[in-house]
Amino acid sequence: MVRALYECEVCGYIYVRREDAEECERFCSEHNACNREIIKRAYGRKNG
Ligand SMILES: [Zn+2]
């Protein structure tokens, strides 16, 4: 089974749930930084 993963286009964190990726992306573009509470749910990061 292939698991769909969602990426925050701003910071590059990968999420299993699309809602989390969208929340991260929204926060990242508004604050120009990541929300630690959100990235705790991240599956991983694109580069590293
Ligand atoms: Zn992000």
mmCIF file of the protein (N, C-alpha, C, O) and its ligand, coordinates in Angstrom:
data_MODEL
# 
_entry.id   MODEL 
# 
loop_
_entity.id 
_entity.type 
_entity.pdbx_number_of_molecules 
1 polymer     1 
2 non-polymer 1 
# 
_entity_poly.entity_id                      1 
_entity_poly.type                           'polypeptide(L)' 
_entity_poly.nstd_linkage                   no 
_entity_poly.nstd_monomer                   no 
_entity_poly.pdbx_seq_one_letter_code       MVRALYECEVCGYIYVRREDAEECERFCSEHNACNREIIKRAYGRKNG 
_entity_poly.pdbx_seq_one_letter_code_can   MVRALYECEVCGYIYVRREDAEECERFCSEHNACNREIIKRAYGRKNG 
_entity_poly.pdbx_strand_id                 A 
# 
loop_
_entity_poly_seq.entity_id 
_entity_poly_seq.num 
_entity_poly_seq.mon_id 
_entity_poly_seq.hetero 
1 1  MET n 
1 2  VAL n 
1 3  ARG n 
1 4  ALA n 
1 5  LEU n 
1 6  TYR n 
1 7  GLU n 
1 8  CYS n 
1 9  GLU n 
1 10 VAL n 
1 11 CYS n 
1 12 GLY n 
1 13 TYR n 
1 14 ILE n 
1 15 TYR n 
1 16 VAL n 
1 17 ARG n 
1 18 ARG n 
1 19 GLU n 
1 20 ASP n 
1 21 ALA n 
1 22 GLU n 
1 23 GLU n 
1 24 CYS n 
1 25 GLU n 
1 26 ARG n 
1 27 PHE n 
1 28 CYS n 
1 29 SER n 
1 30 GLU n 
1 31 HIS n 
1 32 ASN n 
1 33 ALA n 
1 34 CYS n 
1 35 ASN n 
1 36 ARG n 
1 37 GLU n 
1 38 ILE n 
1 39 ILE n 
1 40 LYS n 
1 41 ARG n 
1 42 ALA n 
1 43 TYR n 
1 44 GLY n 
1 45 ARG n 
1 46 LYS n 
1 47 ASN n 
1 48 GLY n 
# 
loop_
_struct_asym.id 
_struct_asym.entity_id 
A 1 
B 2 
# 
loop_
_chem_comp.id 
_chem_comp.type 
_chem_comp.mon_nstd_flag 
ALA 'L-peptide linking' y 
ARG 'L-peptide linking' y 
ASN 'L-peptide linking' y 
ASP 'L-peptide linking' y 
CYS 'L-peptide linking' y 
GLU 'L-peptide linking' y 
GLY 'peptide linking'   y 
HIS 'L-peptide linking' y 
ILE 'L-peptide linking' y 
LEU 'L-peptide linking' y 
LYS 'L-peptide linking' y 
MET 'L-peptide linking' y 
PHE 'L-peptide linking' y 
SER 'L-peptide linking' y 
TYR 'L-peptide linking' y 
VAL 'L-peptide linking' y 
ZN  non-polymer         . 
# 
_pdbx_entity_nonpoly.entity_id   2 
_pdbx_entity_nonpoly.name        ? 
_pdbx_entity_nonpoly.comp_id     ZN 
# 
_pdbx_nonpoly_scheme.asym_id         B 
_pdbx_nonpoly_scheme.entity_id       2 
_pdbx_nonpoly_scheme.mon_id          ZN 
_pdbx_nonpoly_scheme.ndb_seq_num     1 
_pdbx_nonpoly_scheme.pdb_seq_num     101 
_pdbx_nonpoly_scheme.auth_seq_num    101 
_pdbx_nonpoly_scheme.pdb_mon_id      ZN 
_pdbx_nonpoly_scheme.auth_mon_id     ZN 
_pdbx_nonpoly_scheme.pdb_strand_id   A 
_pdbx_nonpoly_scheme.pdb_ins_code    . 
# 
loop_
_atom_site.group_PDB 
_atom_site.id 
_atom_site.type_symbol 
_atom_site.label_atom_id 
_atom_site.label_alt_id 
_atom_site.label_comp_id 
_atom_site.label_asym_id 
_atom_site.label_entity_id 
_atom_site.label_seq_id 
_atom_site.pdbx_PDB_ins_code 
_atom_site.Cartn_x 
_atom_site.Cartn_y 
_atom_site.Cartn_z 
_atom_site.occupancy 
_atom_site.B_iso_or_equiv 
_atom_site.pdbx_formal_charge 
_atom_site.auth_seq_id 
_atom_site.auth_comp_id 
_atom_site.auth_asym_id 
_atom_site.auth_atom_id 
_atom_site.pdbx_PDB_model_num 
ATOM   1   N  N  . MET A 1 1  ? 0.841  -1.197 0.000  1.00 0.00 ? 1   MET A N  1 
ATOM   2   C  CA . MET A 1 1  ? 0.000  0.000  0.000  1.00 0.00 ? 1   MET A CA 1 
ATOM   3   C  C  . MET A 1 1  ? 0.875  1.245  0.000  1.00 0.00 ? 1   MET A C  1 
ATOM   4   O  O  . MET A 1 1  ? 1.798  1.379  0.803  1.00 0.00 ? 1   MET A O  1 
ATOM   5   N  N  . VAL A 1 2  ? 0.572  2.125  -0.892 1.00 0.00 ? 2   VAL A N  1 
ATOM   6   C  CA . VAL A 1 2  ? 1.328  3.368  -0.982 1.00 0.00 ? 2   VAL A CA 1 
ATOM   7   C  C  . VAL A 1 2  ? 0.650  4.422  -0.123 1.00 0.00 ? 2   VAL A C  1 
ATOM   8   O  O  . VAL A 1 2  ? -0.540 4.705  -0.265 1.00 0.00 ? 2   VAL A O  1 
ATOM   9   N  N  . ARG A 1 3  ? 1.435  4.983  0.757  1.00 0.00 ? 3   ARG A N  1 
ATOM   10  C  CA . ARG A 1 3  ? 0.877  6.006  1.626  1.00 0.00 ? 3   ARG A CA 1 
ATOM   11  C  C  . ARG A 1 3  ? 1.096  7.385  1.007  1.00 0.00 ? 3   ARG A C  1 
ATOM   12  O  O  . ARG A 1 3  ? 2.214  7.740  0.635  1.00 0.00 ? 3   ARG A O  1 
ATOM   13  N  N  . ALA A 1 4  ? 0.044  8.134  0.906  1.00 0.00 ? 4   ALA A N  1 
ATOM   14  C  CA . ALA A 1 4  ? 0.161  9.485  0.359  1.00 0.00 ? 4   ALA A CA 1 
ATOM   15  C  C  . ALA A 1 4  ? 0.719  10.409 1.422  1.00 0.00 ? 4   ALA A C  1 
ATOM   16  O  O  . ALA A 1 4  ? 0.255  10.427 2.562  1.00 0.00 ? 4   ALA A O  1 
ATOM   17  N  N  . LEU A 1 5  ? 1.699  11.157 1.038  1.00 0.00 ? 5   LEU A N  1 
ATOM   18  C  CA . LEU A 1 5  ? 2.289  12.097 1.970  1.00 0.00 ? 5   LEU A CA 1 
ATOM   19  C  C  . LEU A 1 5  ? 2.130  13.510 1.425  1.00 0.00 ? 5   LEU A C  1 
ATOM   20  O  O  . LEU A 1 5  ? 2.109  13.741 0.216  1.00 0.00 ? 5   LEU A O  1 
ATOM   21  N  N  . TYR A 1 6  ? 2.022  14.431 2.350  1.00 0.00 ? 6   TYR A N  1 
ATOM   22  C  CA . TYR A 1 6  ? 1.789  15.818 1.966  1.00 0.00 ? 6   TYR A CA 1 
ATOM   23  C  C  . TYR A 1 6  ? 2.935  16.677 2.464  1.00 0.00 ? 6   TYR A C  1 
ATOM   24  O  O  . TYR A 1 6  ? 3.405  16.525 3.592  1.00 0.00 ? 6   TYR A O  1 
ATOM   25  N  N  . GLU A 1 7  ? 3.371  17.575 1.609  1.00 0.00 ? 7   GLU A N  1 
ATOM   26  C  CA . GLU A 1 7  ? 4.517  18.394 1.946  1.00 0.00 ? 7   GLU A CA 1 
ATOM   27  C  C  . GLU A 1 7  ? 4.116  19.843 2.148  1.00 0.00 ? 7   GLU A C  1 
ATOM   28  O  O  . GLU A 1 7  ? 3.309  20.391 1.396  1.00 0.00 ? 7   GLU A O  1 
ATOM   29  N  N  . CYS A 1 8  ? 4.686  20.450 3.167  1.00 0.00 ? 8   CYS A N  1 
ATOM   30  C  CA . CYS A 1 8  ? 4.563  21.888 3.317  1.00 0.00 ? 8   CYS A CA 1 
ATOM   31  C  C  . CYS A 1 8  ? 5.541  22.519 2.339  1.00 0.00 ? 8   CYS A C  1 
ATOM   32  O  O  . CYS A 1 8  ? 6.752  22.323 2.445  1.00 0.00 ? 8   CYS A O  1 
ATOM   33  N  N  . GLU A 1 9  ? 5.021  23.262 1.406  1.00 0.00 ? 9   GLU A N  1 
ATOM   34  C  CA . GLU A 1 9  ? 5.856  23.813 0.343  1.00 0.00 ? 9   GLU A CA 1 
ATOM   35  C  C  . GLU A 1 9  ? 6.777  24.904 0.857  1.00 0.00 ? 9   GLU A C  1 
ATOM   36  O  O  . GLU A 1 9  ? 7.741  25.269 0.184  1.00 0.00 ? 9   GLU A O  1 
ATOM   37  N  N  . VAL A 1 10 ? 6.495  25.426 2.039  1.00 0.00 ? 10  VAL A N  1 
ATOM   38  C  CA . VAL A 1 10 ? 7.300  26.510 2.574  1.00 0.00 ? 10  VAL A CA 1 
ATOM   39  C  C  . VAL A 1 10 ? 8.522  25.965 3.309  1.00 0.00 ? 10  VAL A C  1 
ATOM   40  O  O  . VAL A 1 10 ? 9.642  26.397 3.037  1.00 0.00 ? 10  VAL A O  1 
ATOM   41  N  N  . CYS A 1 11 ? 8.329  25.041 4.218  1.00 0.00 ? 11  CYS A N  1 
ATOM   42  C  CA . CYS A 1 11 ? 9.448  24.580 5.041  1.00 0.00 ? 11  CYS A CA 1 
ATOM   43  C  C  . CYS A 1 11 ? 9.951  23.203 4.638  1.00 0.00 ? 11  CYS A C  1 
ATOM   44  O  O  . CYS A 1 11 ? 11.063 22.825 5.007  1.00 0.00 ? 11  CYS A O  1 
ATOM   45  N  N  . GLY A 1 12 ? 9.164  22.449 3.895  1.00 0.00 ? 12  GLY A N  1 
ATOM   46  C  CA . GLY A 1 12 ? 9.641  21.158 3.409  1.00 0.00 ? 12  GLY A CA 1 
ATOM   47  C  C  . GLY A 1 12 ? 9.331  19.985 4.318  1.00 0.00 ? 12  GLY A C  1 
ATOM   48  O  O  . GLY A 1 12 ? 9.748  18.861 4.037  1.00 0.00 ? 12  GLY A O  1 
ATOM   49  N  N  . TYR A 1 13 ? 8.606  20.226 5.405  1.00 0.00 ? 13  TYR A N  1 
ATOM   50  C  CA . TYR A 1 13 ? 8.216  19.107 6.252  1.00 0.00 ? 13  TYR A CA 1 
ATOM   51  C  C  . TYR A 1 13 ? 7.142  18.267 5.575  1.00 0.00 ? 13  TYR A C  1 
ATOM   52  O  O  . TYR A 1 13 ? 6.285  18.778 4.855  1.00 0.00 ? 13  TYR A O  1 
ATOM   53  N  N  . ILE A 1 14 ? 7.213  16.974 5.826  1.00 0.00 ? 14  ILE A N  1 
ATOM   54  C  CA . ILE A 1 14 ? 6.289  16.032 5.206  1.00 0.00 ? 14  ILE A CA 1 
ATOM   55  C  C  . ILE A 1 14 ? 5.289  15.547 6.248  1.00 0.00 ? 14  ILE A C  1 
ATOM   56  O  O  . ILE A 1 14 ? 5.650  15.236 7.383  1.00 0.00 ? 14  ILE A O  1 
ATOM   57  N  N  . TYR A 1 15 ? 4.031  15.489 5.841  1.00 0.00 ? 15  TYR A N  1 
ATOM   58  C  CA . TYR A 1 15 ? 2.974  15.052 6.754  1.00 0.00 ? 15  TYR A CA 1 
ATOM   59  C  C  . TYR A 1 15 ? 2.158  13.920 6.152  1.00 0.00 ? 15  TYR A C  1 
ATOM   60  O  O  . TYR A 1 15 ? 1.993  13.812 4.937  1.00 0.00 ? 15  TYR A O  1 
ATOM   61  N  N  . VAL A 1 16 ? 1.662  13.093 7.038  1.00 0.00 ? 16  VAL A N  1 
ATOM   62  C  CA . VAL A 1 16 ? 0.799  12.000 6.603  1.00 0.00 ? 16  VAL A CA 1 
ATOM   63  C  C  . VAL A 1 16 ? -0.599 12.536 6.322  1.00 0.00 ? 16  VAL A C  1 
ATOM   64  O  O  . VAL A 1 16 ? -1.266 12.122 5.374  1.00 0.00 ? 16  VAL A O  1 
ATOM   65  N  N  . ARG A 1 17 ? -1.022 13.468 7.171  1.00 0.00 ? 17  ARG A N  1 
ATOM   66  C  CA . ARG A 1 17 ? -2.359 14.043 6.997  1.00 0.00 ? 17  ARG A CA 1 
ATOM   67  C  C  . ARG A 1 17 ? -2.282 15.360 6.245  1.00 0.00 ? 17  ARG A C  1 
ATOM   68  O  O  . ARG A 1 17 ? -1.427 16.202 6.516  1.00 0.00 ? 17  ARG A O  1 
ATOM   69  N  N  . ARG A 1 18 ? -3.199 15.520 5.289  1.00 0.00 ? 18  ARG A N  1 
ATOM   70  C  CA . ARG A 1 18 ? -3.196 16.728 4.488  1.00 0.00 ? 18  ARG A CA 1 
ATOM   71  C  C  . ARG A 1 18 ? -3.515 17.956 5.336  1.00 0.00 ? 18  ARG A C  1 
ATOM   72  O  O  . ARG A 1 18 ? -2.993 19.043 5.086  1.00 0.00 ? 18  ARG A O  1 
ATOM   73  N  N  . GLU A 1 19 ? -4.378 17.778 6.344  1.00 0.00 ? 19  GLU A N  1 
ATOM   74  C  CA . GLU A 1 19 ? -4.734 18.903 7.208  1.00 0.00 ? 19  GLU A CA 1 
ATOM   75  C  C  . GLU A 1 19 ? -3.502 19.461 7.919  1.00 0.00 ? 19  GLU A C  1 
ATOM   76  O  O  . GLU A 1 19 ? -3.353 20.673 8.073  1.00 0.00 ? 19  GLU A O  1 
ATOM   77  N  N  . ASP A 1 20 ? -2.635 18.567 8.342  1.00 0.00 ? 20  ASP A N  1 
ATOM   78  C  CA . ASP A 1 20 ? -1.433 19.009 9.038  1.00 0.00 ? 20  ASP A CA 1 
ATOM   79  C  C  . ASP A 1 20 ? -0.513 19.788 8.102  1.00 0.00 ? 20  ASP A C  1 
ATOM   80  O  O  . ASP A 1 20 ? 0.045  20.819 8.477  1.00 0.00 ? 20  ASP A O  1 
ATOM   81  N  N  . ALA A 1 21 ? -0.366 19.287 6.892  1.00 0.00 ? 21  ALA A N  1 
ATOM   82  C  CA . ALA A 1 21 ? 0.485  19.975 5.922  1.00 0.00 ? 21  ALA A CA 1 
ATOM   83  C  C  . ALA A 1 21 ? -0.074 21.346 5.585  1.00 0.00 ? 21  ALA A C  1 
ATOM   84  O  O  . ALA A 1 21 ? 0.672  22.316 5.449  1.00 0.00 ? 21  ALA A O  1 
ATOM   85  N  N  . GLU A 1 22 ? -1.384 21.418 5.453  1.00 0.00 ? 22  GLU A N  1 
ATOM   86  C  CA . GLU A 1 22 ? -2.001 22.706 5.133  1.00 0.00 ? 22  GLU A CA 1 
ATOM   87  C  C  . GLU A 1 22 ? -1.872 23.683 6.290  1.00 0.00 ? 22  GLU A C  1 
ATOM   88  O  O  . GLU A 1 22 ? -1.650 24.877 6.091  1.00 0.00 ? 22  GLU A O  1 
ATOM   89  N  N  . GLU A 1 23 ? -2.014 23.159 7.496  1.00 0.00 ? 23  GLU A N  1 
ATOM   90  C  CA . GLU A 1 23 ? -1.880 23.995 8.686  1.00 0.00 ? 23  GLU A CA 1 
ATOM   91  C  C  . GLU A 1 23 ? -0.456 24.527 8.785  1.00 0.00 ? 23  GLU A C  1 
ATOM   92  O  O  . GLU A 1 23 ? -0.237 25.701 9.082  1.00 0.00 ? 23  GLU A O  1 
ATOM   93  N  N  . CYS A 1 24 ? 0.498  23.653 8.535  1.00 0.00 ? 24  CYS A N  1 
ATOM   94  C  CA . CYS A 1 24 ? 1.906  24.035 8.573  1.00 0.00 ? 24  CYS A CA 1 
ATOM   95  C  C  . CYS A 1 24 ? 2.184  25.100 7.523  1.00 0.00 ? 24  CYS A C  1 
ATOM   96  O  O  . CYS A 1 24 ? 2.825  26.114 7.798  1.00 0.00 ? 24  CYS A O  1 
ATOM   97  N  N  . GLU A 1 25 ? 1.692  24.853 6.322  1.00 0.00 ? 25  GLU A N  1 
ATOM   98  C  CA . GLU A 1 25 ? 1.941  25.775 5.231  1.00 0.00 ? 25  GLU A CA 1 
ATOM   99  C  C  . GLU A 1 25 ? 1.370  27.160 5.521  1.00 0.00 ? 25  GLU A C  1 
ATOM   100 O  O  . GLU A 1 25 ? 1.990  28.184 5.235  1.00 0.00 ? 25  GLU A O  1 
ATOM   101 N  N  . ARG A 1 26 ? 0.172  27.156 6.099  1.00 0.00 ? 26  ARG A N  1 
ATOM   102 C  CA . ARG A 1 26 ? -0.473 28.418 6.443  1.00 0.00 ? 26  ARG A CA 1 
ATOM   103 C  C  . ARG A 1 26 ? 0.357  29.156 7.482  1.00 0.00 ? 26  ARG A C  1 
ATOM   104 O  O  . ARG A 1 26 ? 0.617  30.353 7.354  1.00 0.00 ? 26  ARG A O  1 
ATOM   105 N  N  . PHE A 1 27 ? 0.771  28.423 8.518  1.00 0.00 ? 27  PHE A N  1 
ATOM   106 C  CA . PHE A 1 27 ? 1.550  29.040 9.581  1.00 0.00 ? 27  PHE A CA 1 
ATOM   107 C  C  . PHE A 1 27 ? 2.890  29.530 9.049  1.00 0.00 ? 27  PHE A C  1 
ATOM   108 O  O  . PHE A 1 27 ? 3.313  30.647 9.348  1.00 0.00 ? 27  PHE A O  1 
ATOM   109 N  N  . CYS A 1 28 ? 3.541  28.707 8.275  1.00 0.00 ? 28  CYS A N  1 
ATOM   110 C  CA . CYS A 1 28 ? 4.867  29.051 7.738  1.00 0.00 ? 28  CYS A CA 1 
ATOM   111 C  C  . CYS A 1 28 ? 4.815  30.313 6.891  1.00 0.00 ? 28  CYS A C  1 
ATOM   112 O  O  . CYS A 1 28 ? 5.680  31.181 7.013  1.00 0.00 ? 28  CYS A O  1 
ATOM   113 N  N  . SER A 1 29 ? 3.800  30.420 6.029  1.00 0.00 ? 29  SER A N  1 
ATOM   114 C  CA . SER A 1 29 ? 3.766  31.593 5.155  1.00 0.00 ? 29  SER A CA 1 
ATOM   115 C  C  . SER A 1 29 ? 3.357  32.848 5.912  1.00 0.00 ? 29  SER A C  1 
ATOM   116 O  O  . SER A 1 29 ? 3.743  33.955 5.536  1.00 0.00 ? 29  SER A O  1 
ATOM   117 N  N  . GLU A 1 30 ? 2.573  32.679 6.984  1.00 0.00 ? 30  GLU A N  1 
ATOM   118 C  CA . GLU A 1 30 ? 2.160  33.855 7.740  1.00 0.00 ? 30  GLU A CA 1 
ATOM   119 C  C  . GLU A 1 30 ? 3.249  34.344 8.685  1.00 0.00 ? 30  GLU A C  1 
ATOM   120 O  O  . GLU A 1 30 ? 3.437  35.547 8.865  1.00 0.00 ? 30  GLU A O  1 
ATOM   121 N  N  . HIS A 1 31 ? 3.963  33.396 9.285  1.00 0.00 ? 31  HIS A N  1 
ATOM   122 C  CA . HIS A 1 31 ? 4.925  33.759 10.329 1.00 0.00 ? 31  HIS A CA 1 
ATOM   123 C  C  . HIS A 1 31 ? 6.370  33.630 9.884  1.00 0.00 ? 31  HIS A C  1 
ATOM   124 O  O  . HIS A 1 31 ? 7.287  34.042 10.595 1.00 0.00 ? 31  HIS A O  1 
ATOM   125 N  N  . ASN A 1 32 ? 6.567  33.063 8.721  1.00 0.00 ? 32  ASN A N  1 
ATOM   126 C  CA . ASN A 1 32 ? 7.912  32.862 8.214  1.00 0.00 ? 32  ASN A CA 1 
ATOM   127 C  C  . ASN A 1 32 ? 8.743  31.992 9.158  1.00 0.00 ? 32  ASN A C  1 
ATOM   128 O  O  . ASN A 1 32 ? 9.965  32.118 9.231  1.00 0.00 ? 32  ASN A O  1 
ATOM   129 N  N  . ALA A 1 33 ? 8.061  31.122 9.865  1.00 0.00 ? 33  ALA A N  1 
ATOM   130 C  CA . ALA A 1 33 ? 8.713  30.189 10.774 1.00 0.00 ? 33  ALA A CA 1 
ATOM   131 C  C  . ALA A 1 33 ? 7.765  29.021 11.002 1.00 0.00 ? 33  ALA A C  1 
ATOM   132 O  O  . ALA A 1 33 ? 6.576  29.094 10.689 1.00 0.00 ? 33  ALA A O  1 
ATOM   133 N  N  . CYS A 1 34 ? 8.312  27.948 11.551 1.00 0.00 ? 34  CYS A N  1 
ATOM   134 C  CA . CYS A 1 34 ? 7.484  26.772 11.777 1.00 0.00 ? 34  CYS A CA 1 
ATOM   135 C  C  . CYS A 1 34 ? 6.866  26.803 13.167 1.00 0.00 ? 34  CYS A C  1 
ATOM   136 O  O  . CYS A 1 34 ? 7.432  27.362 14.107 1.00 0.00 ? 34  CYS A O  1 
ATOM   137 N  N  . ASN A 1 35 ? 5.708  26.196 13.276 1.00 0.00 ? 35  ASN A N  1 
ATOM   138 C  CA . ASN A 1 35 ? 5.061  26.022 14.566 1.00 0.00 ? 35  ASN A CA 1 
ATOM   139 C  C  . ASN A 1 35 ? 5.489  24.676 15.133 1.00 0.00 ? 35  ASN A C  1 
ATOM   140 O  O  . ASN A 1 35 ? 5.247  23.635 14.520 1.00 0.00 ? 35  ASN A O  1 
ATOM   141 N  N  . ARG A 1 36 ? 6.118  24.693 16.291 1.00 0.00 ? 36  ARG A N  1 
ATOM   142 C  CA . ARG A 1 36 ? 6.659  23.452 16.875 1.00 0.00 ? 36  ARG A CA 1 
ATOM   143 C  C  . ARG A 1 36 ? 5.564  22.438 17.149 1.00 0.00 ? 36  ARG A C  1 
ATOM   144 O  O  . ARG A 1 36 ? 5.779  21.232 17.032 1.00 0.00 ? 36  ARG A O  1 
ATOM   145 N  N  . GLU A 1 37 ? 4.402  22.926 17.512 1.00 0.00 ? 37  GLU A N  1 
ATOM   146 C  CA . GLU A 1 37 ? 3.297  22.008 17.796 1.00 0.00 ? 37  GLU A CA 1 
ATOM   147 C  C  . GLU A 1 37 ? 2.872  21.270 16.529 1.00 0.00 ? 37  GLU A C  1 
ATOM   148 O  O  . GLU A 1 37 ? 2.446  20.117 16.576 1.00 0.00 ? 37  GLU A O  1 
ATOM   149 N  N  . ILE A 1 38 ? 2.998  21.957 15.404 1.00 0.00 ? 38  ILE A N  1 
ATOM   150 C  CA . ILE A 1 38 ? 2.606  21.328 14.142 1.00 0.00 ? 38  ILE A CA 1 
ATOM   151 C  C  . ILE A 1 38 ? 3.694  20.373 13.658 1.00 0.00 ? 38  ILE A C  1 
ATOM   152 O  O  . ILE A 1 38 ? 3.396  19.250 13.251 1.00 0.00 ? 38  ILE A O  1 
ATOM   153 N  N  . ILE A 1 39 ? 4.935  20.805 13.700 1.00 0.00 ? 39  ILE A N  1 
ATOM   154 C  CA . ILE A 1 39 ? 5.999  19.951 13.160 1.00 0.00 ? 39  ILE A CA 1 
ATOM   155 C  C  . ILE A 1 39 ? 6.240  18.717 14.025 1.00 0.00 ? 39  ILE A C  1 
ATOM   156 O  O  . ILE A 1 39 ? 6.905  17.775 13.595 1.00 0.00 ? 39  ILE A O  1 
ATOM   157 N  N  . LYS A 1 40 ? 5.709  18.723 15.228 1.00 0.00 ? 40  LYS A N  1 
ATOM   158 C  CA . LYS A 1 40 ? 5.757  17.507 16.056 1.00 0.00 ? 40  LYS A CA 1 
ATOM   159 C  C  . LYS A 1 40 ? 5.030  16.362 15.365 1.00 0.00 ? 40  LYS A C  1 
ATOM   160 O  O  . LYS A 1 40 ? 5.359  15.191 15.552 1.00 0.00 ? 40  LYS A O  1 
ATOM   161 N  N  . ARG A 1 41 ? 4.032  16.730 14.561 1.00 0.00 ? 41  ARG A N  1 
ATOM   162 C  CA . ARG A 1 41 ? 3.238  15.717 13.861 1.00 0.00 ? 41  ARG A CA 1 
ATOM   163 C  C  . ARG A 1 41 ? 3.845  15.353 12.511 1.00 0.00 ? 41  ARG A C  1 
ATOM   164 O  O  . ARG A 1 41 ? 3.305  14.510 11.794 1.00 0.00 ? 41  ARG A O  1 
ATOM   165 N  N  . ALA A 1 42 ? 4.948  15.972 12.166 1.00 0.00 ? 42  ALA A N  1 
ATOM   166 C  CA . ALA A 1 42 ? 5.541  15.726 10.849 1.00 0.00 ? 42  ALA A CA 1 
ATOM   167 C  C  . ALA A 1 42 ? 6.074  14.309 10.735 1.00 0.00 ? 42  ALA A C  1 
ATOM   168 O  O  . ALA A 1 42 ? 6.544  13.719 11.707 1.00 0.00 ? 42  ALA A O  1 
ATOM   169 N  N  . TYR A 1 43 ? 5.992  13.795 9.557  1.00 0.00 ? 43  TYR A N  1 
ATOM   170 C  CA . TYR A 1 43 ? 6.483  12.455 9.267  1.00 0.00 ? 43  TYR A CA 1 
ATOM   171 C  C  . TYR A 1 43 ? 7.988  12.493 9.040  1.00 0.00 ? 43  TYR A C  1 
ATOM   172 O  O  . TYR A 1 43 ? 8.709  11.553 9.374  1.00 0.00 ? 43  TYR A O  1 
ATOM   173 N  N  . GLY A 1 44 ? 8.437  13.584 8.473  1.00 0.00 ? 44  GLY A N  1 
ATOM   174 C  CA . GLY A 1 44 ? 9.859  13.745 8.216  1.00 0.00 ? 44  GLY A CA 1 
ATOM   175 C  C  . GLY A 1 44 ? 10.083 15.045 7.478  1.00 0.00 ? 44  GLY A C  1 
ATOM   176 O  O  . GLY A 1 44 ? 9.184  15.874 7.344  1.00 0.00 ? 44  GLY A O  1 
ATOM   177 N  N  . ARG A 1 45 ? 11.314 15.203 6.999  1.00 0.00 ? 45  ARG A N  1 
ATOM   178 C  CA . ARG A 1 45 ? 11.596 16.418 6.254  1.00 0.00 ? 45  ARG A CA 1 
ATOM   179 C  C  . ARG A 1 45 ? 12.238 16.061 4.931  1.00 0.00 ? 45  ARG A C  1 
ATOM   180 O  O  . ARG A 1 45 ? 12.975 15.080 4.818  1.00 0.00 ? 45  ARG A O  1 
ATOM   181 N  N  . LYS A 1 46 ? 11.945 16.876 3.931  1.00 0.00 ? 46  LYS A N  1 
ATOM   182 C  CA . LYS A 1 46 ? 12.366 16.584 2.569  1.00 0.00 ? 46  LYS A CA 1 
ATOM   183 C  C  . LYS A 1 46 ? 13.876 16.396 2.461  1.00 0.00 ? 46  LYS A C  1 
ATOM   184 O  O  . LYS A 1 46 ? 14.349 15.389 1.934  1.00 0.00 ? 46  LYS A O  1 
ATOM   185 N  N  . ASN A 1 47 ? 14.623 17.368 2.962  1.00 0.00 ? 47  ASN A N  1 
ATOM   186 C  CA . ASN A 1 47 ? 16.084 17.276 2.847  1.00 0.00 ? 47  ASN A CA 1 
ATOM   187 C  C  . ASN A 1 47 ? 16.688 16.941 4.200  1.00 0.00 ? 47  ASN A C  1 
ATOM   188 O  O  . ASN A 1 47 ? 17.063 17.837 4.957  1.00 0.00 ? 47  ASN A O  1 
ATOM   189 N  N  . GLY A 1 48 ? 16.780 15.682 4.499  1.00 0.00 ? 48  GLY A N  1 
ATOM   190 C  CA . GLY A 1 48 ? 17.411 15.272 5.739  1.00 0.00 ? 48  GLY A CA 1 
ATOM   191 C  C  . GLY A 1 48 ? 16.448 14.825 6.771  1.00 0.00 ? 48  GLY A C  1 
ATOM   192 O  O  . GLY A 1 48 ? 16.851 14.450 7.872  1.00 0.00 ? 48  GLY A O  1 
HETATM 193 ZN ZN . ZN  B 2 .  ? 5.792  24.332 7.089  1.00 0.00 2 101 ZN  A ZN 1 
# 
